[in-house]
Amino acid sequence: MKAIYINRGLKIVVAVILLQTLFFKFTASPESVYIFTKLGVEPYGRIGSGIVELITSVLLFVDRTRFYAAFTAMGTMFGAILSHVFILGIEVNNDHGTLFTLALVTFILSIILMYRYKKDIKFLIN
């Protein structure tokens, strides 16, 4: 019974982190535009990553797709972490590393969710 609440809590944290950035991505906030311009993928990267994160957040709560959603969140955050380390820097626009920290937290929690839902991987069950 406790595992259900832990899993639900992990999914909520991951989804909230992913969803809270959507406003900035979809409204073309200056911070978001700056980041994706520096990465050389503005506006398609900004909008595309927002769509992926929105879909991922929803699919985390569907039993049949929760492993794959966690995998997608992990991959997306891995890309964000690499972008911070090699291109953007840990601190972006004086955010004191908040975006980097959120990416790390989401990455780690997604890995935990993948482990907890590994039984959902269809090709390993057979």
C-alpha positions in Angstrom: 0.0 0.0 0.0 2.8 2.4 0.8 4.4 1.8 -2.5 1.3 3.1 -4.3 1.6 6.4 -2.4 5.4 6.7 -3.0 4.9 6.0 -6.7 2.1 8.5 -6.9 4.2 11.1 -5.1 7.2 10.6 -7.4 4.9 10.9 -10.5 3.3 14.1 -9.1 6.7 15.7 -8.4 8.0 14.9 -11.9 4.8 16.0 -13.6 4.7 19.3 -11.6 8.3 20.1 -12.6 7.6 19.3 -16.2 4.3 21.2 -16.3 5.4 24.3 -14.5 7.8 25.2 -17.4 5.1 25.0 -20.0 3.7 28.4 -19.4 7.1 29.9 -20.1 7.7 27.8 -23.2 4.3 28.3 -24.8 4.1 32.0 -24.1 7.6 32.6 -25.4 8.9 34.2 -22.2 12.2 36.0 -22.7 14.1 33.4 -20.5 12.8 30.5 -22.4 13.5 32.2 -25.8 17.0 33.0 -24.6 17.7 29.4 -23.6 16.5 27.9 -26.9 18.1 30.6 -29.0 21.5 29.9 -27.3 20.9 26.2 -28.1 20.1 27.1 -31.7 16.7 25.5 -31.7 14.3 28.5 -31.2 11.3 28.3 -31.6 10.9 24.6 -32.7 12.9 23.2 -29.9 11.1 25.3 -27.3 7.6 24.4 -28.5 8.6 20.7 -29.3 10.1 20.1 -25.9 7.0 21.7 -24.3 4.7 19.3 -26.2 6.9 16.3 -25.2 6.8 17.4 -21.6 3.1 17.9 -21.6 2.4 14.5 -23.1 4.9 12.8 -20.8 3.2 14.4 -17.7 -0.1 13.0 -18.7 1.2 9.5 -19.6 3.0 9.2 -16.3 -0.5 8.5 -14.8 -1.6 5.9 -17.3 -0.7 2.4 -16.1 0.2 1.1 -19.6 2.6 4.0 -20.4 4.1 5.0 -17.0 7.4 3.3 -17.6 7.8 4.8 -21.1 6.7 8.2 -19.8 9.4 8.0 -17.0 11.9 7.0 -19.7 10.9 10.0 -21.8 11.2 12.3 -18.9 14.6 10.9 -18.0 15.8 11.3 -21.6 14.4 14.9 -21.9 16.1 15.9 -18.6 19.4 14.2 -19.7 19.3 16.5 -22.7 18.6 19.5 -20.5 21.5 18.5 -18.1 23.9 18.2 -21.0 22.8 21.5 -22.4 23.5 23.2 -19.1 26.8 21.5 -18.6 28.2 22.1 -22.1 26.4 25.2 -23.5 24.2 27.2 -21.1 26.1 26.9 -17.9 24.7 25.8 -14.5 23.3 29.2 -13.9 21.2 30.8 -16.6 20.1 34.4 -16.4 20.9 34.6 -12.7 18.6 31.8 -11.7 21.1 30.5 -9.2 21.1 27.1 -10.9 17.4 26.5 -10.3 16.6 25.1 -13.8 19.7 22.8 -13.6 18.6 21.6 -10.2 15.1 20.9 -11.3 16.4 19.0 -14.3 18.6 16.9 -12.0 15.7 16.2 -9.6 13.5 15.2 -12.5 16.2 13.0 -14.0 16.8 11.1 -10.7 13.1 10.7 -9.9 12.4 9.5 -13.4 15.1 6.8 -13.0 13.6 5.7 -9.8 10.2 5.5 -11.5 11.6 3.5 -14.3 13.0 1.1 -11.8 9.8 0.8 -9.9 7.8 0.2 -13.1 10.3 -2.1 -14.8 7.7 -4.8 -14.8 5.8 -2.7 -17.4 8.3 -3.3 -20.1 6.4 -5.6 -22.4 9.3 -7.2 -24.2 11.0 -8.3 -21.0 7.9 -9.9 -19.6 7.7 -12.6 -22.3 
